[in-house]
Amino acid sequence: MAAAATLALSAFALAGCAGGETSASSSSAADDATEVSTDGLELVVGFDNSYPPYGYIGEDGQYTGLDLDLAQAVADMNGWTMTPYPIDWDAKDALLNEGTINCIWNGFTMEGREGDYTFSDPYMLNEQVVVVRADSDINSLADLADKVVITQIDSAAYDVLAGDDAAQADLCATFKQLDTISDYNNAFMQLQAGTVDAVACDLSIAAYQMAANADVYKQLDEALSSEHYAVGFAKTDEGAAIAEKVNEALAALVASGQAREICDKYADSGVDYEANWVLK
């Protein structure tokens, strides 16, 4: 009986050791499963196709723009395919979270959104500015009192003027009204027609519009805010893995001079590598 008891205890002990090894092995496998591979990735880029010079429809009817060129260069460097996917800007979060797109790359301001996305390193300096008609008597932000100002819905300019933590809430309170619209092309059409008095937008958008219509618009000297562009990904393991590869590729594009070449391609649209590019 004593011998049997000893054997039983020995068997129990061995079973416990074997169980521990299995548990450790399972834990290791689980850790490995959380490592997301980006090999063969299709980089589906969500962008606003009426947001020149970062994303728009070219004269040949094809999607083009500075950010799409950057995305293509990054995809090539990583052995990925790049698919541009035009989106309604106010639907971007739903599309990203459901996996229809796996990044937002289109003059995307990161300040104030850090908790909502996994961001790449910031690569471009930007400001929120105000554009008026060249023949307007509006020459300062103070002159916007009792005027109709328009901006894109869910844009950085809107957040600065009327968001939850609006930096220019006092200024916005002086407007006759702040209107929103789905895209900036239509906003500037309304400005040119005199339907609104001013457009609040990104510096890059202002530079593009004034480069194409030098005698039609003027930009106020005072900026509403200063910020940075970055690529936005979902707050998931996959989003973090893609962001890491994008950061590595962007740094390589800077080192090779290709980032400068892409920016210089859009110099006539108001893009200035020395003044705007911040990633070194």
N, C-alpha and C positions, 0 to 999 in steps of 0.2 A: 504493500500500500504506500509506504514511504517513497519507494522508487517510482511508483506511478505518479504520485503527487509532484515529485521532482521533475519528471518528464513533462507533466502538464504545464508547470510553471515555465520550463525552458521553452516549450512550444509557444506559450503566450508571449514571452519576452521576444522570441524571434519574430513572431507575427507583428509585435509592436514596432520592431526595428524596420521590418519590411514595409509596414504601413507608412512610417516616417519617410523612408526613401521615396516611396511613390508620391507622397504629398509634396515633397521638395521638387521632384521631377515635374509634377503637374504645375506647381507654382512657376517654375522656370519656363515651361511651355506657354503659360498664360502671359508671362512678361514678354516673350518673343512675339506673341500674337498681337501685342499692342504696337509693335514696330511696324509702321506703315511704309510699304514700298511705293515709290513713285515711278518705277520702271514702266515704260510704255504708256505713260499718262496722257490722256486727252485733256489739255488745258482749255476749258470752256470759259471764255472771257466775257463776263457781263459788262456791257457798255451802252451808253446813250449815243445813238447814231446821229444825233443832231448837236454834238458837243465838240465842234472844231476848236483848236487843231488836235485835240486828243482822240476823238473818235467821231467819224462822220462818213457820209457817202460821197465818194470822189466823183469827178466828172465822168469817169468810166463806169459809174454805177456800182463800183466795188467798195466794200468797207475799207477805210483807211484811217490814218491818224498816228500821232506820236506814240500814244500808249499802245496801240495795236502793233506798231513796229517794234516797240520794246518787248511786248509779249511774244511776238514771233521770234525775236532774237534769243530770248530766254528759252523758249521751247526748243529751238534748234540746238542750243548749247546742251540741253538736258536730254535730247533724243525724244522729245515729246511731239505730239501734234497739237496745233493751236487752232481752236475754232472760235471765231468771233460770234457773239450771241447778243444781238440788240435787245434791249429791255426797256420797259417803262420804268423810269427811275424810282417811282414810289413802290414798285413791286420787287425791288432788288433783294430785300431781306428774305422774302418768301422764296424767291428763286434760288438763293444761296442755301438756305436752310433745307430745302427739299432736294437739293443736289442737281437741279437743272443746270446751274452754273457752278463752277468751283472757285471763282474769284470775281471780284469787282475791280476792274482796272480801267479807270476813265476819269482822270483828274479828281481822285477821291480823297477828300480831306479827312485826315485821321483825328485831328483835335476834337475832343468832345465825344468821340466814338470808340475810344480805346477799350471800353468794357464790353462792346458789342461784337467786335471782330478780332481775329488774329491778323495783325498787320505785318507787312514787310517793313524793312527799314525805310524811312522816308527818303525820297529821292528828288523831290522838287519843292522849291519854296513858292508860296502863293500868297496872294492877298485878296481880300474882298473889297471891291471898289464900287463906285457909282458912276454910271455913264449917262449923259444927257445929250440933247440935241446941240449941235454946234452953235445954233442961233438962239439958244436958251439964255435967259438971264440968271440961271442957276449956276453959281460959281463956287459954292462951298456947301458943306453938309447942312449948315444952318439955313441955307436958302431952300431946303427941302420942306420946310414948314408949310403945311396946307397943300402939299403936292401929292400926286398919285405915283407911287413907286411900285414896280413889279419885279418879281424874282421867280426863280424856278422852285416848284414845290419840293419840299424835303431837301433843300440845298443848304450848303454851308452859309450862304448869304442870308437865307431865311432864319437859320439857327442864330446867327449873330444879331438879327434884328428882332425876332419874335419867338425864339425857341425858349425852352425851359430855363436856360441860364443865359439869356440874351445879353450880350455885352453892350449892345447899343439900343436897349429898350427905351431909354429916355428919348433918344433921337427918333425912334420909330413912333413914339407917342405923339410927335409933332406932325406926322404925315396926315394928309387928308384920309388916305387909306393905303394899305399894303396889299397888293394883289399877288396871287401866285398863278403860275402857268406851267404846262407840262414840259416845255423846252424853251431854250433861250433864243432860238431863231425867230420864233413867233413873238417873243418879248421885244426883240429889237424891231420887228416889223411894226409892232404897236407904238414903239417909241418914235420911229420914223414917221408914222401916220399922225402922231400927236394925240393918240388915245391915252397914253400915259406920259408922265413927265420925266421919269428916270428909271433906269434898270440897275439893280444891285446884283453884282455877279463876280465871278472869279476874275483876277487880273488877266489870266490867259485868254478868257473869253472876250474881255474888253479889248485886249491888244489885237486879237484876231478881227473883231468887228471894225475897229478903227483902221487897221491895215487895209481892209477891203473898202472902207467908206471914210476916207480921211477927212473929207469936207462935210460929212453928215453928223458925226458925233464928236464929243469931247469927254475926257475923263476928269473927274474932280481930283484935285491934288491930295486931299485927305483920304486915307484908306479907312475902311470900317474895321479891319482886323488883319492879322498876319497868321499864316498857318503853313502846313506841309501836306503834300500829296504822298500817298502810299498805296500799296495794293492790299485790298481787304479779302480775307479768307474766313471760312466758318471757324468757330471756336471748337474744333474737334482735333483728334489726333492727326487725321488726314490733312486738315487745314494747316496745322503746325508743320507737318512734314513738307508740304508744298511750299510754304512760306520760307522754310530754311533753304530749299533748293533755289528758290527765286532770289533770295538774298545773295547766295553764292554767285549766281549767274550775273546779277546786276553789278556786283563788284568786279567781276571779270570783264564785263562790257566797259566799265569805266577804265580799267587798266589797259585794255586794248585800244581805247579811243573810239570804240563803236558807239558808245552812249553819246559822245559829242557829235559824231557824224549824224546820228538820228535826230538830235536836237537841231543841228544846223540845217537839216532838210526842211525844217519848219520855221526858219528864221524870218521869212517873209510874212509869217502869220503871228509874229510877235514873240516867238520863243527865243530866249537868250541863255545859252548854256552857262556862261560865266555868272550871270546875275541870278539865274533861277535854279540850276542844278546844284544839289547839296550833298549828294552821296559821293564820298571820296574813296 
